[in-house]
Structure formats: C-alpha cells, structure tokens
C-alpha cells in the first residue's frame, strides 16, 4: 500500500498564493474539482455545494482519494484527520495534483492533463 506523497501542511510547497487562495479560501471549489477528477463521475459543482453546506463531506472525498491511489489509511484515521486538523484537505488536494500531474487554479480550475474535460 502507498503512503501520502505530501504532509498535512504541504500546501506551501507551491508557494504562498496557491496555498492561501487556490486551496485555502477556494478550497471547497478545489475539493469539488478533486472529487470530479478522482471519481470520474462526480460533479464539481454539486460536491462544492455539499462541502460548503457540510464540510465533513471532505471525509468522503478524502476516502475517494485514498481508494483511488491505494493509500494506506483506515476510515478512522480519515475521520480524525478531517475533524481535528483544519489543514487536512491540503494533503489530499496536493496528492491529486501530484498523481494527476496538474495544479488547482482559482475557483476550482484545473490546469493540467484532462483540463479540457474538467472544465465542461
């Protein structure tokens, strides 16, 4: 089983602006896009709205990332990470960036492979 490629506070690897804006302030939008990229059938807009209404849905998105990339993490650890660490979403967002070979832009934009499909 694989491990996470990045830690909980890994967003600063891309610089301050992407960390604060693209995955911080607009983190739910990036989460919606990540869910769409990982599940191949998820809707970015629907997931984004659900994340704004119920931030704990991030546990389900995290689990989708764990399952897709074969990461060694149980459900209990996913719940603890998402509930106790306000920066936990950076872990799975940076993992999606690394595995998909792209970057999140503003308001959930995706720059990289599959960008044409992701923007539809």
C-alpha positions in Angstrom: 0.0 0.0 0.0 1.2 3.5 -0.8 1.6 6.4 1.6 0.7 10.1 1.2 3.2 11.9 -1.0 2.7 15.2 1.0 2.0 16.0 4.6 -0.8 18.0 6.2 0.9 21.3 5.7 2.3 20.7 2.2 0.4 23.5 0.5 3.3 25.9 1.0 5.4 23.7 -1.4 3.7 25.5 -4.3 4.1 28.9 -2.8 2.0 31.3 -0.6 -0.6 32.4 -3.1 -1.7 28.9 -4.4 -1.8 27.8 -0.8 -3.8 30.7 0.6 -6.1 31.3 -2.4 -6.4 28.2 -4.7 -6.5 25.6 -1.9 -7.3 27.8 1.1 -10.0 30.4 0.5 -11.3 28.5 -2.6 -10.5 25.1 -1.0 -14.1 23.7 -1.3 -14.0 24.5 -5.1 -10.7 22.7 -5.4 -12.2 19.9 -3.4 -15.1 19.6 -5.8 -12.8 19.5 -8.7 -10.6 16.9 -7.0 -13.6 14.8 -6.4 -14.6 15.0 -10.1 -11.0 14.1 -11.2 -10.8 11.1 -8.7 -14.3 9.6 -9.2 -14.6 10.3 -12.9 -18.3 10.6 -12.4 -18.6 13.2 -9.6 -19.9 16.7 -10.3 -17.6 19.5 -9.3 -20.5 22.0 -8.6 -22.6 19.5 -6.6 -19.6 18.4 -4.5 -18.6 22.1 -3.9 -22.1 23.0 -2.7 -22.2 19.9 -0.4 -18.7 20.8 1.0 -19.9 24.4 1.7 -23.1 23.1 3.4 -21.4 20.2 5.2 -17.7 20.4 5.5 -17.5 16.9 7.0 -18.2 15.6 3.5 -14.5 16.1 3.0 -14.1 12.8 4.7 -15.8 11.1 1.8 -13.7 13.0 -0.8 -10.6 12.0 1.2 -11.7 8.4 1.2 -12.2 8.5 -2.6 -8.6 9.7 -3.0 -7.4 7.0 -0.6 -9.2 4.3 -2.5 -8.2 5.5 -6.0 -4.5 5.8 -5.2 -4.3 2.8 -2.8 -3.1 4.9 0.2 -2.7 3.0 3.5 -5.2 4.8 5.7 -8.2 3.5 7.5 -11.6 5.2 7.8 -10.8 6.1 11.5 -7.7 7.9 10.6 -9.5 9.8 7.8 -12.2 10.9 10.2 -9.6 12.0 12.8 -7.5 13.9 10.2 -10.5 15.8 8.7 -12.2 16.6 12.1 -9.1 17.6 14.1 -6.8 19.2 11.5 -8.1 22.3 9.7 -5.3 21.8 7.1 -6.0 18.2 6.3 -7.6 18.9 3.0 -4.2 20.1 1.7 -3.0 16.5 2.0 -5.5 15.1 -0.5 -5.5 18.1 -2.7 -1.8 18.0 -3.2 -2.0 14.2 -3.7 -4.4 14.7 -6.5 -2.2 17.4 -8.0 0.8 15.0 -7.9 -0.9 11.9 -9.2 -2.9 13.7 -11.9 0.1 15.9 -13.0 -1.7 19.3 -12.8 -2.4 22.2 -10.5 -5.6 23.7 -9.0 -6.3 27.3 -10.1 -8.8 29.8 -8.7 -12.4 28.8 -8.1 -11.7 25.1 -8.7 -10.0 25.5 -12.1 -7.7 22.6 -13.2 -4.5 23.2 -15.1 -3.0 20.0 -16.5 -4.0 16.7 -18.1 -7.7 16.4 -18.5 -8.2 20.1 -18.2 -10.5 20.3 -21.2 -12.7 17.6 -19.8 -12.7 19.1 -16.3 -13.9 22.5 -17.5 -17.0 21.1 -19.1 
